[in-house]
Every structure is written in structure tokens, then in C-alpha cells.
Amino acid sequence: MSARHILVINCGSSSIKFALIREDREDTLLSGIAERLGSAESELRWQSGEQQHSLKIPHAGHRQALEQLLPQVQQHADGKLSGIGHRVVHGGEHFTAAHLLDAAALAAIRSVSALAPLHNPACLQGIEAALGLYPELPQVAVFDTAFHQSMPAQAFRYAVPEQIYREHGVRRYGFHGSSHRFVGRRAAELSGLPVNDSSWLVAHLGNGCSTCAIVNGQSRDTSMGLTPLEGVVMGTRSGDVDPGLHLYLGRKLGWSLQEIDNLLNKQSGLLGLSGLSNDMRTLEQARSEGHAGATLAIDVFCYRLAKSLAAMSCALPRLDGLIFTGGIGENSPLIRSQTVAHLPLLNLAIDPQANARSVGGQFGEIQAGNHPRILVIPTNEERQIALDTLALLPD
């Protein structure tokens, strides 16, 4: 049987990110983005190998953008597209794994949209457009939250009344599930350990950041909660703050809940601490030049990250290794070394030379001799979504 091709789609309210994955290849055949959808500046951009292309599609919506994308996908798939995998941010408690899309699945995704009002409605736009264009193809929803549905109640419950949880779904869900799942399995493979007999701490670090404790291939705890705001410091998100901050700012400044939400999600994190940027590369350069705000932002980021990893270790029976992944995790020796420096009680230590070499999407073991593994593993969420999709396709 010839190798199968999966189109992976990740929809935002005004964008579609996409990637074409072939099951027997690690690289991506085609990838790109349609952005500023609905505006006069709508544009489709894609890349195959070293070749880059763009196409203006003024006022195109999700369906029109997918229509323009279809010829490129079919060409690179040799006319043999086998299915479509959709990234869906929130599956609530309905979904513990990827799911073939049907009327019941669509209704369940709609039913939890209140938990992800900025994400799920946009995902549904893309799903409905793709179903209309490719009705003959199997299509699968892969949920950011599904991997974390293996967390025990002691990890996912908030200390609020039972009624709030049962009737309104107020609990910890976690996100970045495809990334955590991918690198946890990859770490076991690269270390010669069975996936079902391994224990990892994971730091997924990009503009959004989260930590995870993975035991035997399953999530046992993670730093994000009801929403992606909980947890460690991120690019523009504050991470954990005193819940009383909302009340304090409302009383002191007269701010609305929307204004406070905007502050914590879009104006805080590295950007808020530094007063300069949410981009770690910019902050590292500014730190080297003596910028006090950038130095503070990096110090807080690393300390809070280390605190979270130490907390995640409570869920592990043993530590087989610490994994760094994501744009920052894969490319910043400084962040890795400064974070690990806060974790001597876990007996973690870094080899500076190995750490410096592990950049640019390269796998690396960066621990010092006779210390627990510290691995740099490039994540591949699109491939994980494709694999989850392939697993549900009919034979």
C-alpha cells in the first residue's frame, strides 16, 4: 500500500495554518498559512522545500482560502489525500483522544466553546468549511486537552464547590497536549526506554509555555488549567497570579473584567516584565547589553519555570529525564542553563558545551556526566496530529 497523506489544519478566527504530512516521512511536504481572512489584505502563503509562494485572496473566508489551497495539496499528495486532521484547542471532558468528526462530535465541540471562546468557534469554522469541500474524506479532531484527561482528580480539581465543577466544568484541563505527547514518546525512543515504563518532566516553551509530568506515556499533571493563562510566565500571559488580583484592580482602577483579562493575556508575561518585547531572542540580546527589564523578565521566567518543574515532579515515581522543547526550549541555551540552575535538589546539571550545541532544531543530550538526562527534543505537533488522524482512518 502506498504511503498516505494527511492535511493538518489549525484554524484561528482570521487565519488557517496548514501542513501536509506523509506518513513515512519526518519532514513536511507543504506548509503555510492563510492570514488576515475576511479583510482586503487576505493572503495565502505556502512553502515546499526551499520554494516559497504567496497568493493574494482579498476578502476570502475560511472556505475560500481552503479552496485556493486544495490544488497545491493535491499536487504535493500526488492526488491521494487520505484524510484531514483538525487541531481543536478544547475538548472539555467529552474527549480523551482524537475523534472522527460526525454530527455528535461537532455538537460536543460546540458545547464546550464557552471554555475556549477565542479558539473553538474558529476551529469549527475551519472544520465546517473543510467538511463542505471534502465530504468524501475522513476528518478527525485532535484536541489539545485530550492528552491531559489521564490526570487524576487530585491534579485536575480546583478547591471549589462540587456544583461548580459538575455543572460548569470548572477544573484544570491543560493544553499543548500534542506537543507533550510527541516529545514524551520521542524521549523514550531516543533513550531506549519503553514508553509504558518511563517518567519525564517536560517544558514546552514558546510564546505559550507549559510544563507536564508524563508517566508511562500519560499526562499526570500539567501547568495550564481551565484556560491557557494558568501556570508559568509566557510571552504575553502572566501565568499564575493571585486570583484576588481581579477584584483588586476592579476596585482600585475601576477596570472591567475584559480589561483585566486583556492585561493578563496580552500585556503581561515577558512583555510586561521587560517593558520591551515578548520575544526571547530580543530579550537575550537586550540582557547582554545591560537592559534591566530584560534581565528581570528572564530571571522571573526561569525561576517560575523551575518552580513549576519541581512541582510537577510530585507526580513522578522516578525521574528518567527533563525535556526542553518549543521555540525557546529548543533554541535557548541560556534559558535551559538558568532554569536547571534552580533545580539542584533534583540532581540536575548541564554540560555547557553540549547545551551550546543544541540549537536550531537539533536533538541533544545536554546533562553533565552522572546526572539525570536533560534532553532537547524538537516538537512536531503537526506530525502528532497526523499520526492521531491516521490511527482512526479505516483500513
N, C-alpha and C positions, 0 to 999 in steps of 0.2 A: 504493500500500500504506500502511495506517495505521501510525503510529509504534508501535514495540514497547516493551514494559515489561519491565524486569529487576528481580527482587528480589535484593538483595545481602545475604548473611548472613555474620556474623563471630561464631563461637561460642567462648566460654570454657567452663571446666568448670562454672560456675554462672550463665552469662549468655549471651544472644544479642543482639548489636547488629544492626540491620537498616536497610535503606534501599530505597525503591522509586524506580528511575531510569527516566525516559522518554528514549529516545534523542535526541529533538530538543529537549530542554530541559536547560539547565545546572543548574537548581535541582532539589531533591529533592522528590518528591511526598509522600512519607511517610517518616518516620524514627523510630527509638526504640530501646528496649532492654527485654528481659525479664531481670530480675536476681534474685539470691538463689534460683535454681531449686533445687528439692529441699527447700526449707525452708518453714516455715509463713508466712514473710514474702514468698514469691514474688509478684512484681508485674510486670505488663506496662504500659509507658508508651510513648506514641507522640505524634507531633506532625505536623500537616499545616497548612502556612501558619502562622498565628498561633494556631491551635487546639491545645490540649494535652489529652490524655486519659490516664486510668490505669485499670487493672483488676486487682484482687487475684485471684491464681490460686494459692491455698495448695497447697504440696507438688507443684506442677507440675514435670515434667521437660521436656527439650527438645522432645519430640514434642507434649506437651500445650500448651506455650507457642506452638508453631508453629500448632497447631490453632486457638487463640484469635486468632492474628494473621491467619490466612487471610481471614476476611471483610473485614477492613479493607484488605488488599492487593487483593483482587478488586474491592472498591468503587472504590478510587482508580485501579485499572488498567482501569476500565470492563469488567471481566470478561475482559480479554485479556492475561494474564500470559504472556510468551513464553519465559521461562527463569529459572533461578536461578544466580547466581554466588556461590561459596563462597570466602571468604578462607581459605587454608591457609598456615600460617606456614612450614613446612619441606617442600621437595620434594627435598632431597638433590641428587644428580646425575642423578636419574631425569627431572626435568622442566626443560626450558629455556624453556618457555612454558606458557600456560594449557592445560588438557586437559579434554576431555569426560569426565565421570565414568562409568566402567564398572567391571566386576569387577577388571580388571587395574589400573586406576588406583587403586582403593581398596586393593588389595593393596600397591601401591608406596608409598602414603601410610603404611600401617601399618608397612611395612618400615623406614621412616626415623623412626619415632616415638621411638626411643631418642635421636635427635639433638634432639628437641623434646618431652620427656616432659610438660611442662606445657601444651603447645599442641596438638600433633597429635591426641592422643586426644580432646580436647574438640572439635576440628574434626570428627573422624569421628562423634562423637555427633550433631552437628547435621546432617551430611551424610546419615547413615543415617535420621534422623528425617524429613528433607525428601524423601528418595527414597521413603520409605514413604507419605508424604502426597501427593506429587505425582509418581507414577511415570510419568505421561504427558509431563511437561515435561523438555526438555533441561536438564541441570545440569552446571556447569563448575567445576572447581577452579582458582583463581588463586593462585599461590604467591608469598610474599614473597621467596623466594630465587631464583626463575626469572630475573628480570632480570639478576642478577649472574652467571649462568652463562656470560656472554660474557667474564668476566675471564680473562686469560692465566694460565698456570701460575705465572709469576713473581710474580703478585699473590695467587693463591689458595692456593699451597702453603705449609705450615709447614715449617720446617727440622727435620723429624723423619724417622726411617727410612721408606723407601718402603712397607714392610709395614704400618705403622700407618695410612698413607693408604689403601692399596689394600684392606686387609681390614676396616678400621673406619671409613673415611670421614672421617678427621681432616684437615680442611682448612678454609679460610675460605669461607663461603657468602654472608654478607651478608643484610641484611633491609631492610625499608621499600622493597622493590623497586617496588611500585605507585606509591608517592609519588614516588620519584626518577624513574621513567619518565614520570609525568604532568607534573611540573614541567619536566623537561628538554625535552619536546616543546613544552610551552606557551611556554617561554622562546624557543625557536627561532621559533615562530609570531609571538610578540609583537615579536621583534627583526627580523623579515623575513629570517631565515636558513633555508636548507634544513635539516631535521632531520638529514639524512645528510651534512651538511658544517658541523658546529657542535661546539664544545667547551665544556663547562661544569663548574664546581665547584658542588656543591650541599650545603647544610647543612639537614638536616631536624631541627628542634629542637622537641621536645615533652617529655613525661615520659621517653620514649625518644628518643635522639638518634643520628644517624649522618651521615657525610659520604660523598660519592660523586664520582667523576670520570666524566663522561659524554662519550663521543666518538662523533659520528655516530649518536646515538640509542642507543648501547650502553654498558653499565657496563664500565669498565676497571679500576676499583678502588673499594673501599668500606671504611669503618672497622670495621664489625661483622664477626665472624668465624665460628667454629664455632657460637657462640651469640651472642645479643644483648648479652652482657656486655662483649665486646671493644670498644675504641675510645674515644670521647670521654666526658667526665663527663656523667651523666644525672640524672634526678630522684632515684632511689634506687640506681642502679647506679654502681659505682665507675669503670667504663671500665677502661682499661689499668692493670694493676698488675704488679709483678714476680711471675712465676709461682712464685718461691720463697716468696712470702707464705704460701701454703697450708701448706707444710712448717714455716715459722717459727711460725705460730700454732698448728699442731698440737703442735709440741714445747714451745713456751713456755707455752701456755694449756691444752693438752690438749683442744683443740676437735676435734670430728668434722668430716668433710668437709661434712656437711649444715649444721652451724653456720657454717662458713666461707662456704659458698655463700649462706646466708641473709644473712650480714653484707654480702657484696659485692653482692648483688642487691636487697636490701630495706632496708638500713640505711645505705648509703653515698651516694655522689654528692652532690648539693646538700644533701640532708637530713643526711648525715653531716658534711659540712664546716661547715655552718651551725649544726648543733645546734638548728635551728628548724623548717625546712619544706623540702619538695621542690617547692613551688610558686614559680615565678619571680616572680609578682606580689607574693607576700608578702615575698620576699627583697629585691626592689627597694624596697619601702616601708620595710623594716627598714634597708636600707643608707642610705636618705635620712635616717634617724633616728640613724645612727651605730652600728648594730649590727655589731660586729667580725666575728662569724661569717658574717653575710650578705654582708658586703663580701668576705671571703676566698672564700666559695663562688662569688660572681660572678667574681672575679678569676681563680680557677683554671679555672672553666668556660670563660671567654672565651679564656684563654691556651692551654688544651689544645685548644679548638676551632680556634683559628688554627693551631696546630701540625699538626693533622690536615689542614686545608685545604691548608697548604703542602706536606705530604707527598703529598696527592692530586694536586697539580699536576705531579708527576713523570710521571703517566700521560697528560698532555695534550700534543698537538702545538702548541697555542696556547691562549690564554685568551680566549674570547668573552664570558665573564661569570661572576659569582658569584651564586648564587641562595640566598635565605633562604626557608624555608617551615616549616610546622608551627606549633603554637600559639605558641611563643616566637619563632620566626623571623618570623612574620607580625605580631607584636604588640609586640615589644620594641625600640624604637629604641636603648636603652642597650646591649643585648647586641650588636646589629649594629655599633654605632659602636665599642664597646670591642674587639670581635673584629677588625674591619678595621684598627684602630689598630696591631695587631701584624703587619700584612702589608704594610709599605711596599715590600719587595723585589718584590712582585707589582704594584707601582704602583697599588694600590687606595686609593681615598679616597672619603669620603662627603660628600654635601651635607647639612648638618644640618637645613635646613628640609624638604627632600624626605623625609628619614629620619623626621622627626617626624610628617609627614602620613600615612605608610604604616603604618596600623594598622587593626584591625577588619575584616580580610578584604579589604583593598583592594590591587590591584596597584599597584606603584610602581617607577619607576627612581630610585634614590637615590644614584647616583655623583656625585661632583664633576665639573665640566667637564674634558674632555680626559683622563679616566681610564677604565679598563675598566668595562664595565657592572656594576652591582650591582642585582639585581632582587629585589623582594619579590613572591612569587607564591603565592597561596593554593593549598594542595594539595587534591586531591579524590580520595582513594583509592577511595571507593565508585564514583565515575564511571569511574575507570580499570578497576576490576573489571567494571563493567557493559559497558564497551566491549570488553574482552577476551572477555567472555561472548558478546556479540552477534556478534563475529567468528567464533565457532565454531558458531553456530546454522545449521541447514540453511536454504537459500533457500526 
